[in-house]
Amino acid sequence: MKAMIVNRYGNEDVFEAAEIAKPNVKPGHILIKIAATSVNTVDTMIRSMGEDLPLSPALPAVLGMDFAGTIEAIGEGVTHYNVGDEVYGCAGGLADLQGTLTEYIVADAKLVAFKPKNLSMREAAALPLVAITAYEGLMRAGITEKTEDAKKVLVHGGSGGVGHVALQLAKYFGAEVYSTGGGDKQLALIEQLGAHGINYKTETVADYVAKHTNGKGFDIVFDSVGGENMVSSFEAAALNGQVASTVAMVNIDLSVAHFKGLSLHVVFMLIPMLHNQKREQHAHILTELTKIVEAGGLTPVLDEQHFSLAEIGKAHQRLSSGAAMGKVVVDV
């Protein structure tokens, strides 16, 4: 079967076309013909950093994590799927798990769910990693806990892959949602998705906290930017507030978090794949996301540029450039 493989780690030009053996289905797994995949930041990190990341696969490797496709064979012990079912998930591209930059994948059935009927394969392939991340972070931050008034949620980076999903899910769960962006296009998308846009380049944290929360701060801050921006998240959070971060690899002073009594939730959604622990939670989350999508509560945003499997290097370059709006999707 056709695949794009890497024999070395480095720049976007490391991908090479190759023919590799079609995998055989095994117990607890399903064989899926991949229709589309998408590029995530972690994919570009693995490609560029290689052995410096403990989750990188051994070379030669097939990268890529997200997929949408059609089941061709079912392994022993899998009872809730049939051949021909359309599914989506995040199931490979790291450690010893073959990735999605190829025509077929044998995926653990615990990492897969039925594709939303109202999405195309391209749209469905854009969701798994970012949507699981957003859902997990918001749930751990208590998004569905009922209060007298609607919770105020701030999403940093609301036009990005994780952020544009997080703000839609927060809105779906009844929150009053605000989101930061750094330009007219980003802010327009944020507003289009139902959140109040905040230009972080022209407004300080103190400014927008005073403007939108009367100085009290946000009940939940979802930080998909991370790094030094976590300081801004702590400053923006209310007393005893919740902060969910997807990028917590940073050395910072936690004094603000301490004196506000904040709870920090670090979301690393690859844990079930890496450690084969509680993988069924991903199938559960994807199933819930399918319901939300089919109910009209979540619509993935796809970047305007299209890429074929052979153009995966250009797709990585597009995401890394920062010019993409929404998810970068690759047709297989």
N, C-alpha and C positions, 0 to 999 in steps of 0.2 A: 504494500500500500504506500501511497505517496506521503511524505512527511518533510518537514523542515527541521533539521537537527543542528545542534551545536557541537563541534569537536573541540572548541576552546571557548573560554569566556572573554568578553570584551565589549567592543562597540557594536553598533547595530548591524555591521556587515558580517557578523560571525555566523549567521544562519546559512545553511547549505541544503539544497534539495537532495533528497535521498529516497530510496525504496527500502522499506523495512517490513519485517514479517507482520502479517495481520495477527493480532493477539487472539488467543483462545479463551472463551468464557470459562469461569471457574466458580465453585460454590460461593453463594452469597453475593455474586456479582452479575452484571448485565453487560452485554456487548452492544455498543451504541455507535451507529453511523453518524458522525458529527456533521452538522450543517453549518455551524458558525461557532466562533470563539471570540473572546474579547481580551484586550490587553489591560492589565492592572499594574500599578506602580511596583508591586512586589515582583512581577515578571521582569521588569526592567532592572530591578535591583539584583535579581538572581543572574540575569544575563551579564551585567557589568561587573558584579562583585565576585561571582563564582564561589570558589572555596572559602572566601572570607565570610560567607554566610553559612551557618551550620545546616540550613535547610536546603541548600543547593544539591541537585542530583549529580551523580557521578557521570563523567563524560564517556562516550558520546551520549547526549541527552536530547529528549523531546520536551520542550518547555510548554507553557500554556496551562491555565487552570480552569477557566470557565468554559462551558459548552452548552449547546442546545442541539438535540438530534433525535434520531428514531431508533428504537430498540430492534436489534436483529436477532439476538439470542439471549436466553435466560439461563442462569446458572442454577444448580441444585440449591434448594432451600428458599428461593425467591418465589413468592406466591402472589404478590399483589401487582405484578406487571404482566403484560402480554406482548408478544412480538407485534411491532407496528405502533406501539404507544410512543407518543412524543414526550420527551423528558428534558430536564435541564438540571445543571448542578455545577459544583466546583469539586473536582475529584482527582487532579493530577498535577504534574509539572514541578514536583518537589520531592526531595528524599528519593525513595525507591518507587515512586508512582509515576508511570508514564504520563506525559502531558497531552495537550489537546491540539497541537500543531500538526495534525495528521488526520487521516480519514476515519479511523476507528479508535475507540477507547474501551477498555474493560474497566468499568467503574463499580466500586462498592455500592450496592443498592441503598445503603444507609446514607449515602451522600447525594442522593438523587430524589427528584420529585416530578410529578406531572407538570409539564409546561402549561402556563396560562393559555387558555384557548384563544384569548383575544390579542395575543402577541405573536408576531412573526418569530421565526427562528433567530433572526438577527437581534431583535429586541430582547428575546428571552436570554440569549447568550450574554447580554450586557449586564445581567442582574446578579447572578449568584454570589460572587465574593463580596461585592459592595453592599448588596441588600442584606445578606446575612450579617455583615459587620454592623450596618446601621440598625437593624432590628435588635441584635444582641445588646448593643450599647444603650439603646433607648429603654429596653426592657430592664436591664440591670440598673438603670437610673430611675426606674419607677414610673415610666411614662403613663401606665394605665391605672395607677393609684388615683382614686377619686378625691378631689378636693372641692371646697365650696366654690371656688372660682377656677376658670381654666388656667392650667399651668402655662407659664411663659417659658418658652424654649428658645435658646440661641444656638444656631448652627454655624460654626465657623467653616467657611469654604463651601457655601451652599450651591455653587455651580459645578463643583467637582463630582467625581464618580460616586464616592460615599455620601458626600454632602447633599447632593440633589435628591438622593433617596431618603436620607435621614429627615430632611425637612418635610417631604411628602408624608412619611410615616407619622411624624410628630403631629402633623395637621390631621391625618386620618384618625389618630387617637384622641383628638379633641383639644389639642394644645393651641395656644396663640404663638405663632412661630415667627422668629426673626432670624435673619441670616446675613453674614458679612460677605462682601464681594469687593473686587478691586478695580472694576471698570464698568462702563455702561452696558456692555454685552452681558457680563456676569450678573449685574444687578437686574437687568431686564428679565433674564431667565429666572432668577430668584423670585421676582414679583409674579411672573407668569405661572410659577409652580405654587403660588399661594402664600408666600412668606413676605414679611416686610423687609425690604432691602436696607442694608447698612453699608455705607462706603467706608471701609476701615482706613483708607488713605486720607480721608478728609475729616473723619470723626474719631475722637479719642474714645477709649473705653468708658471713661467717666462721663463723656458727653452722651453716648447712647444709652448708658445705664440710667442716667438722669432723665433722658427724654422718654424712654420706653417703659421704665419700671419705677419712676419717681424715686430713683436712687436706691431702691431695695435690692436690685439685682435679679437675675434670671433663676428660675427654679431648677432648670436643667441646662447645662451647656454641653453641647456635642461638638468636640473639637476634632475635625478631620484634617487639620493643618499640622498641629503638633509642634514639636520642637520648642523654640522660645515662645511660640504663641500660647503655650500652656499658662504662662504668666498672665496673659490677657484673659484666659478662661477663668482663672482663679479670681481675678479682679472683677469680672462680669457676673460671677455667681452670687446668689443670695446667701444669707446666713443659713447654715446647715443645708446648703444646696448640693446638687449632684453634678459632677463633671465626668463625662465619658470621653476618653481619648483613644485615637487609633494610632498615634505616633508619640509614644512616651519615652523614647530613647534620648534623654536630655538630662543634664545636670542643672537643677534650679533650686532656689531657696523656697522651701515649703511653708515659710512663716505665714503668708497670707492664707493659705489653705488651713493652717492650724488655727489661727485666730478666728476664722469664719466657721470652723467645724465642718469643712467640706468633705464629701466622700468622692474618691477618685476611682473610676472604673476603667481599667486598661483593657481594651478589646484586641485580642489577637486570634482571629477566627480560624487560623490554620492549625490550631492545637489538635482538634479531632483528626485531621488528616495526618499530621506529623507523628502523633503518639497513639493513633488508633484507639482513642478514648472518647466515648459518648458520641460516636459518629451519627447515631440516630437523631441527635438533636438537630443536625443540619437538615436532614430529611423533613423533620417536623417544622423547622423554621421556613424552609422552602415551600412546604405545603401551605403554611399560613400566608406566606407572601403571595402564592398563587390565588388564594381566596381574596386577598386585598386587591391584587391587580384586576381580577375579574369583577370585583365590586366597584372598580373605577377609582380606587384610592391611591394607586401608584402607577406612574407611567415612566418607563426608562427614557432618558434623553440620549440619543446617539449623535456622535460627531458627524458632521456633514460629509467627511471624506470616507470613501469606500476603499477597502484593501482586500486583495486576494491572498491566499495562503503563501504564494511565492513572494508577496510584498510585505511579509511580516517585519522585515527590518525597517521599512518605511513606517509601518504602524507603530513600532516602538519609538521611532524618531518623532512621530507626530505627538505621542503622549508625552515624551520627555521634553518637547519644545515648550509645553505649557499653552500652546495655541488651540488645543482641542477643547470643544465645548461638549460636555457629556462623555459617554464612553466610546472608546475607539474599538470598533468591531471588525473582525476578519472573517470573510466568507471562506468556508472550506469546500 
